[in-house]
Amino acid sequence: MSTTISEVPAFAPLVAVTATARMVEGVERVRLNAAYVRALESAGLVPVVVPPLEAAGTAVRVLDAVAGLVLSGGEDVDPSRYGETPHPELGPVNCARDETELALLARARELGLPTLAICRGIQVVNVGLGGSLVQDLPSQRQNVATHEVDDERDTRVHGVRVDPESRLASILGAHSLAVNSIHHQAVDRLGEAMRVSARAEDGTIEGVESDDPRWWMVGVQWHPEELTTTPEPWDRRLFGAFAAACRARVSSTSTSLPSAPAASASPASGDAERAAHR
């Protein structure tokens, strides 16, 4: 049954969500998996898609008109960003996307804008704050479980331990959970001004958060947007907490940020490339 205008939320903050761009059927297209749209809409938010821009500095202007930022999954981060040479198992990179997202991150931190970083997003945050990445877990780390299980996106395939003193623990209402896993890279040397909030059973970092109480920033290595319809409440709580932070920001600002009724979206369909699924 269709939703009438009177039935949608009267106040739904706008949030910026990063996307990628790649060739699909011979045409370069902006891409964002529909699961992000559904998860944000279900939490009472309206996503505004931000693609990679050649003039990355102009992308930050969108943050003046939104209540939060989501750094989404996708390609590997160019290792030159953290002073390393490419590993043989490095996947596809997108330099324009790196530049755009790092600019958005820096501005979001400056503004204290609520930021939710997912999969690649947690890696962008770490690199942007001066950290480094494990470029390929299977070849660079011994005794780690398989973390790239692309064909089970909505299945919880391994456990995660959450620091009981972390913001993430208070959000999830749990000190342990099971998650999906669609990545071959991970946080290595931790960046500045943040803390580790969660690890996989093999020690891989699965969660980080800002240590500045003025900046709501939570990053997770798994894909919570794919798990919001499972019986477990953890991932719905994560998006709910992000939405609450966005609403609180709107309420606390002296100038009103734009908001809109929640609306349906029709994101582009997926393709078979490995990076497209992260």
Phi and psi restraints in degrees (value plus and minus 20) as a CYANA .aco file:
   2 SER   PHI     -94.4   -54.4
   2 SER   PSI     135.2   175.2
   3 THR   PHI    -117.4   -77.4
   3 THR   PSI     109.8   149.8
   4 THR   PHI    -104.1   -64.1
   4 THR   PSI     143.4   183.4
   5 ILE   PHI     -78.3   -38.3
   5 ILE   PSI     -56.9   -16.9
   6 SER   PHI     -90.2   -50.2
   6 SER   PSI     -36.2     3.8
   7 GLU   PHI    -112.0   -72.0
   7 GLU   PSI     -36.3     3.7
   8 VAL   PHI    -101.8   -61.8
   8 VAL   PSI     136.3   176.3
   9 PRO   PHI     -77.3   -37.3
   9 PRO   PSI     119.7   159.7
  10 ALA   PHI     -92.4   -52.4
  10 ALA   PSI     -45.7    -5.7
  11 PHE   PHI    -151.5  -111.5
  11 PHE   PSI      87.8   127.8
  12 ALA   PHI    -150.7  -110.7
  12 ALA   PSI      82.4   122.4
  13 PRO   PHI     -79.9   -39.9
  13 PRO   PSI     126.1   166.1
  14 LEU   PHI    -101.9   -61.9
  14 LEU   PSI     118.9   158.9
  15 VAL   PHI    -152.2  -112.2
  15 VAL   PSI     119.7   159.7
  16 ALA   PHI    -101.1   -61.1
  16 ALA   PSI     115.5   155.5
  17 VAL   PHI    -148.6  -108.6
  17 VAL   PSI     103.2   143.2
  18 THR   PHI     -96.1   -56.1
  18 THR   PSI     131.6   171.6
  19 ALA   PHI    -156.3  -116.3
  19 ALA   PSI     155.3   195.3
  20 THR   PHI    -133.4   -93.4
  20 THR   PSI    -199.2  -159.2
  21 ALA   PHI    -161.7  -121.7
  21 ALA   PSI     114.0   154.0
  22 ARG   PHI    -177.3  -137.3
  22 ARG   PSI     148.0   188.0
  23 MET   PHI     -96.4   -56.4
  23 MET   PSI     107.2   147.2
  24 VAL   PHI    -152.6  -112.6
  24 VAL   PSI      96.4   136.4
  25 GLU   PHI      34.1    74.1
  25 GLU   PSI      21.5    61.5
  26 GLY   PHI      61.6   101.6
  26 GLY   PSI     -16.2    23.8
  27 VAL   PHI    -147.1  -107.1
  27 VAL   PSI     113.0   153.0
  28 GLU   PHI     -94.4   -54.4
  28 GLU   PSI     105.8   145.8
  29 ARG   PHI    -149.5  -109.5
  29 ARG   PSI     128.5   168.5
  30 VAL   PHI     -97.8   -57.8
  30 VAL   PSI     115.9   155.9
  31 ARG   PHI    -149.3  -109.3
  31 ARG   PSI     114.4   154.4
  32 LEU   PHI    -168.6  -128.6
  32 LEU   PSI     106.5   146.5
  33 ASN   PHI     -82.2   -42.2
  33 ASN   PSI     118.8   158.8
  34 ALA   PHI     -83.0   -43.0
  34 ALA   PSI     -43.2    -3.2
  35 ALA   PHI     -79.8   -39.8
  35 ALA   PSI     -54.4   -14.4
  36 TYR   PHI     -83.1   -43.1
  36 TYR   PSI     -64.3   -24.3
  37 VAL   PHI     -81.0   -41.0
  37 VAL   PSI     -67.4   -27.4
  38 ARG   PHI     -83.5   -43.5
  38 ARG   PSI     -63.5   -23.5
  39 ALA   PHI     -85.1   -45.1
  39 ALA   PSI     -62.1   -22.1
  40 LEU   PHI     -90.0   -50.0
  40 LEU   PSI     -61.6   -21.6
  41 GLU   PHI     -83.9   -43.9
  41 GLU   PSI     -59.5   -19.5
  42 SER   PHI     -84.6   -44.6
  42 SER   PSI     -46.7    -6.7
  43 ALA   PHI    -107.2   -67.2
  43 ALA   PSI     -16.1    23.9
  44 GLY   PHI      65.5   105.5
  44 GLY   PSI       7.0    47.0
  45 LEU   PHI    -139.1   -99.1
  45 LEU   PSI     137.6   177.6
  46 VAL   PHI    -135.7   -95.7
  46 VAL   PSI      94.1   134.1
  47 PRO   PHI     -97.6   -57.6
  47 PRO   PSI     117.3   157.3
  48 VAL   PHI    -135.6   -95.6
  48 VAL   PSI      93.0   133.0
  49 VAL   PHI     -97.4   -57.4
  49 VAL   PSI     111.4   151.4
  50 VAL   PHI    -137.4   -97.4
  50 VAL   PSI      89.0   129.0
  51 PRO   PHI    -102.8   -62.8
  51 PRO   PSI     149.1   189.1
  52 PRO   PHI     -81.0   -41.0
  52 PRO   PSI     116.2   156.2
  53 LEU   PHI    -140.3  -100.3
  53 LEU   PSI     123.2   163.2
  54 GLU   PHI     -85.2   -45.2
  54 GLU   PSI     -58.9   -18.9
  55 ALA   PHI    -118.1   -78.1
  55 ALA   PSI      61.8   101.8
  56 ALA   PHI     -80.5   -40.5
  56 ALA   PSI     -51.3   -11.3
  57 GLY   PHI     -81.1   -41.1
  57 GLY   PSI     -45.9    -5.9
  58 THR   PHI     -94.4   -54.4
  58 THR   PSI     -40.1    -0.1
  59 ALA   PHI     -83.1   -43.1
  59 ALA   PSI     -50.2   -10.2
  60 VAL   PHI     -85.4   -45.4
  60 VAL   PSI     -38.2     1.8
  61 ARG   PHI     -81.7   -41.7
  61 ARG   PSI     -48.0    -8.0
  62 VAL   PHI     -85.7   -45.7
  62 VAL   PSI     -46.1    -6.1
  63 LEU   PHI     -89.7   -49.7
  63 LEU   PSI     -36.9     3.1
  64 ASP   PHI     -94.3   -54.3
  64 ASP   PSI     -32.5     7.5
  65 ALA   PHI    -136.0   -96.0
  65 ALA   PSI     -12.9    27.1
  66 VAL   PHI    -149.3  -109.3
  66 VAL   PSI     147.8   187.8
  67 ALA   PHI    -124.3   -84.3
  67 ALA   PSI     -24.8    15.2
  68 GLY   PHI    -188.6  -148.6
  68 GLY   PSI     149.9   189.9
  69 LEU   PHI    -152.7  -112.7
  69 LEU   PSI     113.1   153.1
  70 VAL   PHI    -135.5   -95.5
  70 VAL   PSI     101.2   141.2
  71 LEU   PHI    -115.5   -75.5
  71 LEU   PSI      93.4   133.4
  72 SER   PHI    -112.1   -72.1
  72 SER   PSI     155.8   195.8
  73 GLY   PHI     -99.3   -59.3
  73 GLY   PSI     151.1   191.1
  74 GLY   PHI     136.5   176.5
  74 GLY   PSI    -158.1  -118.1
  75 GLU   PHI     -86.0   -46.0
  75 GLU   PSI     149.1   189.1
  76 ASP   PHI     -91.0   -51.0
  76 ASP   PSI     131.5   171.5
  77 VAL   PHI    -101.7   -61.7
  77 VAL   PSI     116.3   156.3
  78 ASP   PHI     -77.3   -37.3
  78 ASP   PSI     100.0   140.0
  79 PRO   PHI     -84.5   -44.5
  79 PRO   PSI     -37.4     2.6
  80 SER   PHI     -83.3   -43.3
  80 SER   PSI     -40.9    -0.9
  81 ARG   PHI     -86.4   -46.4
  81 ARG   PSI     -43.6    -3.6
  82 TYR   PHI    -143.5  -103.5
  82 TYR   PSI       6.1    46.1
  83 GLY   PHI      55.9    95.9
  83 GLY   PSI       7.6    47.6
  84 GLU   PHI    -143.4  -103.4
  84 GLU   PSI     139.6   179.6
  85 THR   PHI    -110.0   -70.0
  85 THR   PSI     135.9   175.9
  86 PRO   PHI     -83.3   -43.3
  86 PRO   PSI     115.2   155.2
  87 HIS   PHI     -99.0   -59.0
  87 HIS   PSI     130.2   170.2
  88 PRO   PHI     -75.9   -35.9
  88 PRO   PSI     -47.5    -7.5
  89 GLU   PHI    -115.8   -75.8
  89 GLU   PSI      -9.7    30.3
  90 LEU   PHI     -80.0   -40.0
  90 LEU   PSI     116.0   156.0
  91 GLY   PHI    -106.8   -66.8
  91 GLY   PSI    -190.6  -150.6
  92 PRO   PHI     -80.6   -40.6
  92 PRO   PSI     123.0   163.0
  93 VAL   PHI    -138.6   -98.6
  93 VAL   PSI     141.3   181.3
  94 ASN   PHI    -157.4  -117.4
  94 ASN   PSI      76.6   116.6
  95 CYS   PHI     -83.7   -43.7
  95 CYS   PSI     -56.8   -16.8
  96 ALA   PHI     -85.5   -45.5
  96 ALA   PSI     -57.8   -17.8
  97 ARG   PHI     -87.5   -47.5
  97 ARG   PSI     -63.9   -23.9
  98 ASP   PHI     -73.3   -33.3
  98 ASP   PSI     -70.5   -30.5
  99 GLU   PHI     -81.6   -41.6
  99 GLU   PSI     -64.3   -24.3
 100 THR   PHI     -84.0   -44.0
 100 THR   PSI     -67.6   -27.6
 101 GLU   PHI     -90.7   -50.7
 101 GLU   PSI     -55.7   -15.7
 102 LEU   PHI     -86.6   -46.6
 102 LEU   PSI     -56.2   -16.2
 103 ALA   PHI     -86.3   -46.3
 103 ALA   PSI     -62.6   -22.6
 104 LEU   PHI     -82.9   -42.9
 104 LEU   PSI     -63.0   -23.0
 105 LEU   PHI     -80.2   -40.2
 105 LEU   PSI     -67.6   -27.6
 106 ALA   PHI     -80.2   -40.2
 106 ALA   PSI     -62.4   -22.4
 107 ARG   PHI     -90.2   -50.2
 107 ARG   PSI     -59.7   -19.7
 108 ALA   PHI     -81.8   -41.8
 108 ALA   PSI     -60.9   -20.9
 109 ARG   PHI     -84.0   -44.0
 109 ARG   PSI     -62.3   -22.3
 110 GLU   PHI     -81.6   -41.6
 110 GLU   PSI     -60.0   -20.0
 111 LEU   PHI    -101.6   -61.6
 111 LEU   PSI     -35.8     4.2
 112 GLY   PHI      50.3    90.3
 112 GLY   PSI      12.1    52.1
 113 LEU   PHI     -99.0   -59.0
 113 LEU   PSI     108.7   148.7
 114 PRO   PHI     -71.6   -31.6
 114 PRO   PSI     110.9   150.9
 115 THR   PHI    -153.3  -113.3
 115 THR   PSI     105.1   145.1
 116 LEU   PHI    -133.6   -93.6
 116 LEU   PSI      99.5   139.5
 117 ALA   PHI    -132.8   -92.8
 117 ALA   PSI     105.9   145.9
 118 ILE   PHI    -143.2  -103.2
 118 ILE   PSI     106.9   146.9
 119 CYS   PHI      33.4    73.4
 119 CYS   PSI    -126.3   -86.3
 120 ARG   PHI     -71.4   -31.4
 120 ARG   PSI     -55.2   -15.2
 121 GLY   PHI     -77.6   -37.6
 121 GLY   PSI     -62.3   -22.3
 122 ILE   PHI     -84.5   -44.5
 122 ILE   PSI     -52.4   -12.4
 123 GLN   PHI     -92.3   -52.3
 123 GLN   PSI     -59.8   -19.8
 124 VAL   PHI     -81.6   -41.6
 124 VAL   PSI     -64.0   -24.0
 125 VAL   PHI     -79.1   -39.1
 125 VAL   PSI     -67.5   -27.5
 126 ASN   PHI     -82.7   -42.7
 126 ASN   PSI     -64.4   -24.4
 127 VAL   PHI     -85.7   -45.7
 127 VAL   PSI     -62.0   -22.0
 128 GLY   PHI     -83.5   -43.5
 128 GLY   PSI     -45.5    -5.5
 129 LEU   PHI    -120.8   -80.8
 129 LEU   PSI      -2.4    37.6
 130 GLY   PHI      75.9   115.9
 130 GLY   PSI     -11.7    28.3
 131 GLY   PHI    -112.0   -72.0
 131 GLY   PSI    -194.9  -154.9
 132 SER   PHI    -151.8  -111.8
 132 SER   PSI     153.1   193.1
 133 LEU   PHI    -144.3  -104.3
 133 LEU   PSI     131.6   171.6
 134 VAL   PHI     -97.4   -57.4
 134 VAL   PSI      97.1   137.1
 135 GLN   PHI     -93.0   -53.0
 135 GLN   PSI     -48.6    -8.6
 136 ASP   PHI    -175.0  -135.0
 136 ASP   PSI      85.0   125.0
 137 LEU   PHI     -77.0   -37.0
 137 LEU   PSI     -67.9   -27.9
 138 PRO   PHI     -79.2   -39.2
 138 PRO   PSI     -55.6   -15.6
 139 SER   PHI    -116.3   -76.3
 139 SER   PSI     -38.0     2.0
 140 GLN   PHI    -127.7   -87.7
 140 GLN   PSI     -30.0    10.0
 141 ARG   PHI    -151.5  -111.5
 141 ARG   PSI     110.9   150.9
 142 GLN   PHI    -107.8   -67.8
 142 GLN   PSI     134.2   174.2
 143 ASN   PHI      38.3    78.3
 143 ASN   PSI      17.9    57.9
 144 VAL   PHI    -130.0   -90.0
 144 VAL   PSI     127.3   167.3
 145 ALA   PHI     -92.4   -52.4
 145 ALA   PSI     148.2   188.2
 146 THR   PHI     -90.8   -50.8
 146 THR   PSI     103.5   143.5
 147 HIS   PHI    -129.8   -89.8
 147 HIS   PSI     -22.6    17.4
 148 GLU   PHI    -134.1   -94.1
 148 GLU   PSI      69.5   109.5
 149 VAL   PHI    -139.4   -99.4
 149 VAL   PSI      52.9    92.9
 150 ASP   PHI     -83.7   -43.7
 150 ASP   PSI     -48.6    -8.6
 151 ASP   PHI    -106.3   -66.3
 151 ASP   PSI     -13.8    26.2
 152 GLU   PHI    -152.7  -112.7
 152 GLU   PSI      38.6    78.6
 153 ARG   PHI     -85.1   -45.1
 153 ARG   PSI     -52.4   -12.4
 154 ASP   PHI    -125.2   -85.2
 154 ASP   PSI       2.9    42.9
 155 THR   PHI    -135.9   -95.9
 155 THR   PSI     116.6   156.6
 156 ARG   PHI    -106.0   -66.0
 156 ARG   PSI      89.8   129.8
 157 VAL   PHI    -126.9   -86.9
 157 VAL   PSI     -36.3     3.7
 158 HIS   PHI    -172.9  -132.9
 158 HIS   PSI     142.5   182.5
 159 GLY   PHI    -107.1   -67.1
 159 GLY   PSI     137.2   177.2
 160 VAL   PHI    -155.6  -115.6
 160 VAL   PSI     115.1   155.1
 161 ARG   PHI    -121.3   -81.3
 161 ARG   PSI     110.6   150.6
 162 VAL   PHI    -129.4   -89.4
 162 VAL   PSI     113.9   153.9
 163 ASP   PHI     -80.5   -40.5
 163 ASP   PSI      99.7   139.7
 164 PRO   PHI     -79.2   -39.2
 164 PRO   PSI     -43.4    -3.4
 165 GLU   PHI    -111.1   -71.1
 165 GLU   PSI     -16.3    23.7
 166 SER   PHI    -107.3   -67.3
 166 SER   PSI     140.6   180.6
 167 ARG   PHI     -81.9   -41.9
 167 ARG   PSI     -57.7   -17.7
 168 LEU   PHI     -80.1   -40.1
 168 LEU   PSI     -61.6   -21.6
 169 ALA   PHI     -81.6   -41.6
 169 ALA   PSI     -61.3   -21.3
 170 SER   PHI     -88.2   -48.2
 170 SER   PSI     -51.4   -11.4
 171 ILE   PHI     -90.1   -50.1
 171 ILE   PSI     -70.0   -30.0
 172 LEU   PHI     -94.5   -54.5
 172 LEU   PSI     -45.5    -5.5
 173 GLY   PHI      49.9    89.9
 173 GLY   PSI       9.8    49.8
 174 ALA   PHI    -176.3  -136.3
 174 ALA   PSI     132.8   172.8
 175 HIS   PHI    -124.3   -84.3
 175 HIS   PSI     -24.0    16.0
 176 SER   PHI    -172.4  -132.4
 176 SER   PSI     130.2   170.2
 177 LEU   PHI    -178.7  -138.7
 177 LEU   PSI     150.0   190.0
 178 ALA   PHI    -131.9   -91.9
 178 ALA   PSI     124.1   164.1
 179 VAL   PHI    -156.3  -116.3
 179 VAL   PSI     146.1   186.1
 180 ASN   PHI    -100.0   -60.0
 180 ASN   PSI     156.1   196.1
 181 SER   PHI    -176.1  -136.1
 181 SER   PSI      92.2   132.2
 182 ILE   PHI    -157.6  -117.6
 182 ILE   PSI      35.1    75.1
 183 HIS   PHI    -171.0  -131.0
 183 HIS   PSI     133.1   173.1
 184 HIS   PHI    -140.8  -100.8
 184 HIS   PSI     -23.9    16.1
 185 GLN   PHI    -131.0   -91.0
 185 GLN   PSI     147.9   187.9
 186 ALA   PHI    -180.4  -140.4
 186 ALA   PSI     144.2   184.2
 187 VAL   PHI     -83.2   -43.2
 187 VAL   PSI     113.7   153.7
 188 ASP   PHI    -130.9   -90.9
 188 ASP   PSI    -117.8   -77.8
 189 ARG   PHI     -93.0   -53.0
 189 ARG   PSI     106.0   146.0
 190 LEU   PHI     -93.6   -53.6
 190 LEU   PSI     118.0   158.0
 191 GLY   PHI     -92.5   -52.5
 191 GLY   PSI     159.4   199.4
 192 GLU   PHI    -101.6   -61.6
 192 GLU   PSI     140.4   180.4
 193 ALA   PHI      42.2    82.2
 193 ALA   PSI       7.8    47.8
 194 MET   PHI    -170.5  -130.5
 194 MET   PSI     151.1   191.1
 195 ARG   PHI    -155.2  -115.2
 195 ARG   PSI     135.9   175.9
 196 VAL   PHI     -98.0   -58.0
 196 VAL   PSI     111.1   151.1
 197 SER   PHI    -131.0   -91.0
 197 SER   PSI     -37.6     2.4
 198 ALA   PHI    -177.8  -137.8
 198 ALA   PSI     128.9   168.9
 199 ARG   PHI    -156.7  -116.7
 199 ARG   PSI     129.5   169.5
 200 ALA   PHI     -91.3   -51.3
 200 ALA   PSI     148.3   188.3
 201 GLU   PHI     -82.4   -42.4
 201 GLU   PSI     -43.5    -3.5
 202 ASP   PHI    -111.2   -71.2
 202 ASP   PSI     -14.7    25.3
 203 GLY   PHI      76.7   116.7
 203 GLY   PSI     -30.6     9.4
 204 THR   PHI     -80.9   -40.9
 204 THR   PSI     113.9   153.9
 205 ILE   PHI     -88.0   -48.0
 205 ILE   PSI     105.7   145.7
 206 GLU   PHI    -137.1   -97.1
 206 GLU   PSI     -27.9    12.1
 207 GLY   PHI    -173.9  -133.9
 207 GLY   PSI     120.6   160.6
 208 VAL   PHI    -156.2  -116.2
 208 VAL   PSI     141.7   181.7
 209 GLU   PHI    -174.7  -134.7
 209 GLU   PSI     137.7   177.7
 210 SER   PHI     -86.9   -46.9
 210 SER   PSI     122.8   162.8
 211 ASP   PHI    -114.5   -74.5
 211 ASP   PSI     -12.5    27.5
 212 ASP   PHI    -117.0   -77.0
 212 ASP   PSI      93.3   133.3
 213 PRO   PHI     -82.8   -42.8
 213 PRO   PSI     -35.0     5.0
 214 ARG   PHI    -103.0   -63.0
 214 ARG   PSI     -31.7     8.3
 215 TRP   PHI    -141.1  -101.1
 215 TRP   PSI      90.0   130.0
 216 TRP   PHI     -97.3   -57.3
 216 TRP   PSI      80.5   120.5
 217 MET   PHI    -153.8  -113.8
 217 MET   PSI      98.7   138.7
 218 VAL   PHI    -147.4  -107.4
 218 VAL   PSI     108.4   148.4
 219 GLY   PHI    -142.2  -102.2
 219 GLY   PSI     117.0   157.0
 220 VAL   PHI    -150.3  -110.3
 220 VAL   PSI     126.5   166.5
 221 GLN   PHI    -104.3   -64.3
 221 GLN   PSI     -40.8    -0.8
 222 TRP   PHI    -105.9   -65.9
 222 TRP   PSI    -195.9  -155.9
 223 HIS   PHI    -133.3   -93.3
 223 HIS   PSI      65.9   105.9
 224 PRO   PHI     -85.4   -45.4
 224 PRO   PSI     -45.9    -5.9
 225 GLU   PHI     -83.9   -43.9
 225 GLU   PSI     -41.3    -1.3
 226 GLU   PHI    -107.3   -67.3
 226 GLU   PSI     -25.1    14.9
 227 LEU   PHI    -140.2  -100.2
 227 LEU   PSI     -10.1    29.9
 228 THR   PHI     -94.4   -54.4
 228 THR   PSI     -32.3     7.7
 229 THR   PHI    -124.1   -84.1
 229 THR   PSI     -13.7    26.3
 230 THR   PHI     -98.2   -58.2
 230 THR   PSI     144.2   184.2
 231 PRO   PHI     -81.7   -41.7
 231 PRO   PSI     -51.3   -11.3
 232 GLU   PHI     -92.2   -52.2
 232 GLU   PSI     121.9   161.9
 233 PRO   PHI    -108.1   -68.1
 233 PRO   PSI     -26.0    14.0
 234 TRP   PHI     -75.5   -35.5
 234 TRP   PSI     -68.2   -28.2
 235 ASP   PHI     -95.9   -55.9
 235 ASP   PSI     -52.4   -12.4
 236 ARG   PHI     -83.5   -43.5
 236 ARG   PSI     -58.1   -18.1
 237 ARG   PHI     -84.5   -44.5
 237 ARG   PSI     -56.6   -16.6
 238 LEU   PHI     -83.5   -43.5
 238 LEU   PSI     -67.8   -27.8
 239 PHE   PHI     -87.5   -47.5
 239 PHE   PSI     -54.2   -14.2
 240 GLY   PHI     -84.3   -44.3
 240 GLY   PSI     -60.0   -20.0
 241 ALA   PHI     -87.1   -47.1
 241 ALA   PSI     -59.6   -19.6
 242 PHE   PHI     -82.4   -42.4
 242 PHE   PSI     -64.0   -24.0
 243 ALA   PHI     -82.6   -42.6
 243 ALA   PSI     -60.2   -20.2
 244 ALA   PHI     -83.5   -43.5
 244 ALA   PSI     -59.6   -19.6
 245 ALA   PHI     -84.8   -44.8
 245 ALA   PSI     -58.8   -18.8
 246 CYS   PHI     -85.9   -45.9
 246 CYS   PSI     -63.8   -23.8
 247 ARG   PHI     -84.5   -44.5
 247 ARG   PSI     -58.4   -18.4
 248 ALA   PHI     -84.1   -44.1
 248 ALA   PSI     -57.2   -17.2
 249 ARG   PHI     -85.3   -45.3
 249 ARG   PSI     -63.6   -23.6
 250 VAL   PHI     -79.7   -39.7
 250 VAL   PSI     -63.1   -23.1
 251 SER   PHI     -86.2   -46.2
 251 SER   PSI     -50.2   -10.2
 252 SER   PHI    -109.6   -69.6
 252 SER   PSI     -32.7     7.3
 253 THR   PHI    -100.2   -60.2
 253 THR   PSI     124.4   164.4
 254 SER   PHI     -93.5   -53.5
 254 SER   PSI     -49.0    -9.0
 255 THR   PHI    -128.8   -88.8
 255 THR   PSI     112.6   152.6
 256 SER   PHI     -87.3   -47.3
 256 SER   PSI     111.6   151.6
 257 LEU   PHI    -104.8   -64.8
 257 LEU   PSI     129.4   169.4
 258 PRO   PHI     -82.3   -42.3
 258 PRO   PSI     125.8   165.8
 259 SER   PHI    -159.9  -119.9
 259 SER   PSI     147.5   187.5
 260 ALA   PHI    -173.3  -133.3
 260 ALA   PSI     135.9   175.9
 261 PRO   PHI     -81.1   -41.1
 261 PRO   PSI     125.0   165.0
 262 ALA   PHI     -79.8   -39.8
 262 ALA   PSI     118.6   158.6
 263 ALA   PHI    -159.1  -119.1
 263 ALA   PSI     135.2   175.2
 264 SER   PHI     -93.6   -53.6
 264 SER   PSI     133.9   173.9
 265 ALA   PHI    -153.4  -113.4
 265 ALA   PSI     138.8   178.8
 266 SER   PHI    -146.6  -106.6
 266 SER   PSI      55.8    95.8
 267 PRO   PHI     -87.0   -47.0
 267 PRO   PSI     139.1   179.1
 268 ALA   PHI     -84.8   -44.8
 268 ALA   PSI     130.3   170.3
 269 SER   PHI     -91.8   -51.8
 269 SER   PSI     142.1   182.1
 270 GLY   PHI    -102.0   -62.0
 270 GLY   PSI     149.0   189.0
 271 ASP   PHI    -149.3  -109.3
 271 ASP   PSI    -195.8  -155.8
 272 ALA   PHI    -110.6   -70.6
 272 ALA   PSI     -22.7    17.3
 273 GLU   PHI     -87.7   -47.7
 273 GLU   PSI     120.7   160.7
 274 ARG   PHI     -78.2   -38.2
 274 ARG   PSI     -65.7   -25.7
 275 ALA   PHI     -83.5   -43.5
 275 ALA   PSI     -48.5    -8.5
 276 ALA   PHI     -85.5   -45.5
 276 ALA   PSI     -41.4    -1.4
 277 HIS   PHI    -110.3   -70.3
 277 HIS   PSI     -25.7    14.3
